[in-house]
Amino acid sequence: MKFLIFSLISAVNLLLWIVLGVKAYFSMDHKYRGFSIFVMILSFILNSIIKYKTKKKRPIDFPKIFGVQRYSFPSAHTQLSFTALALIQLFSPSLFVYALILSLATAAVRILFQRHWIRDVFFGALIGYAFGISLGFLCIASSVER
């Protein structure tokens, strides 16, 4: 039953992120669209590298998870949601509150359903937000200089 509830909550969360992501994509200036997608991909690659280097075990072993994503630290879902939060804050600020609520919900679900330790989620949020905001500011600075 717990798995069914987790799956339902995760599916709703994913659907809301898709809707918010599409809305954010089309509401931001076209010059930041490709950059934002690129930053999300880089954030996932960074997450995979950190997981490969740290190899921290999850609270509960999930044998169906393969590759570096079977490791726990940092939470990829949380890192990516907070990277998106930072980009939305910079490039689609009218959607920031929705992104913040979804990011916090993503983080909470990862802990509540024992997919991650609190440390994994905390550092996933920290890394994701810092990565997104830093690269976002670099992008803005480089477009202003032109």
VENLINVEN-V880967 format. One record per residue. N is the residue number from 0. OMEGA is omega in degrees with one decimal (* if undefined). D_CENTER is the distance of its C-alpha to the mean C-alpha in Angstrom with 1 decimal. Layout:
# VENLINVEN-V880967
n={N;N}
omega={OMEGA;OMEGA}
d_center={D_CENTER;D_CENTER}
This chain:
# VENLINVEN-V880967
n={0;1;2;3;4;5;6;7;8;9;10;11;12;13;14;15;16;17;18;19;20;21;22;23;24;25;26;27;28;29;30;31;32;33;34;35;36;37;38;39;40;41;42;43;44;45;46;47;48;49;50;51;52;53;54;55;56;57;58;59;60;61;62;63;64;65;66;67;68;69;70;71;72;73;74;75;76;77;78;79;80;81;82;83;84;85;86;87;88;89;90;91;92;93;94;95;96;97;98;99;100;101;102;103;104;105;106;107;108;109;110;111;112;113;114;115;116;117;118;119;120;121;122;123;124;125;126;127;128;129;130;131;132;133;134;135;136;137;138;139;140;141;142;143;144;145}
omega={179.8;178.7;178.8;178.6;177.7;-179.1;179.7;178.8;178.9;179.7;177.9;178.7;178.7;179.3;178.8;177.0;178.4;179.7;-180.0;179.4;178.1;178.5;180.0;-178.9;-176.6;178.1;180.0;176.0;-174.9;-178.3;179.7;-174.7;-179.8;178.6;-178.3;177.7;178.6;179.3;178.0;178.3;178.5;178.9;177.5;178.2;177.1;178.7;-179.8;178.6;179.7;178.6;179.8;-178.0;-174.6;178.1;177.8;-179.7;176.7;176.6;177.0;-179.8;177.3;-173.1;-178.9;177.2;-176.3;179.6;-178.1;179.8;175.2;178.3;-168.9;-170.0;-11.9;179.4;-179.8;179.8;-179.4;-179.6;-179.0;179.4;178.4;170.9;177.3;178.0;-179.6;-179.6;177.7;177.8;-178.0;-168.7;176.6;-170.5;179.6;-179.6;-174.0;-176.6;177.8;179.3;178.4;179.4;179.6;178.8;178.9;177.0;177.9;-179.7;-178.5;-179.1;-180.0;179.4;-175.2;-178.8;172.9;173.7;-178.1;169.4;178.1;-179.7;-179.4;-178.1;179.1;-178.3;173.4;178.2;-178.6;-180.0;-178.1;-178.9;-179.8;179.9;-178.3;-177.5;-179.6;180.0;176.1;178.0;176.3;179.1;179.4;-180.0;-178.8;179.5;178.0;-177.7;-176.2;*}
d_center={26.5;23.5;21.8;22.7;21.3;17.9;18.0;18.9;16.3;13.5;15.3;15.6;12.0;11.2;14.2;13.3;9.9;12.3;14.9;13.0;11.5;15.2;16.6;14.6;15.5;19.1;19.5;18.5;21.2;21.6;21.6;17.9;16.8;17.0;15.7;12.4;12.1;13.3;10.8;7.9;10.4;11.3;8.0;8.2;11.9;11.6;9.8;12.7;15.2;14.5;14.7;17.9;19.4;18.9;19.4;18.8;19.8;18.0;19.9;21.2;21.7;20.5;22.8;21.3;18.1;19.2;18.6;16.4;13.9;16.7;16.1;14.3;13.4;10.7;8.5;6.3;4.9;4.6;3.8;1.5;2.5;4.6;5.2;5.9;7.8;9.7;10.7;11.8;13.6;15.4;16.1;16.2;17.1;18.8;15.6;14.1;15.4;14.0;10.4;11.1;12.7;10.0;7.4;10.4;11.5;8.5;9.3;12.9;13.1;11.8;14.7;17.2;17.4;17.7;14.9;14.1;16.2;15.5;15.4;12.5;10.3;11.9;11.5;7.8;7.6;10.4;9.6;6.3;8.4;11.5;10.5;9.6;12.6;14.8;14.6;14.7;17.9;19.3;19.0;20.8;23.3;24.1;24.6;26.9;29.0;29.9}
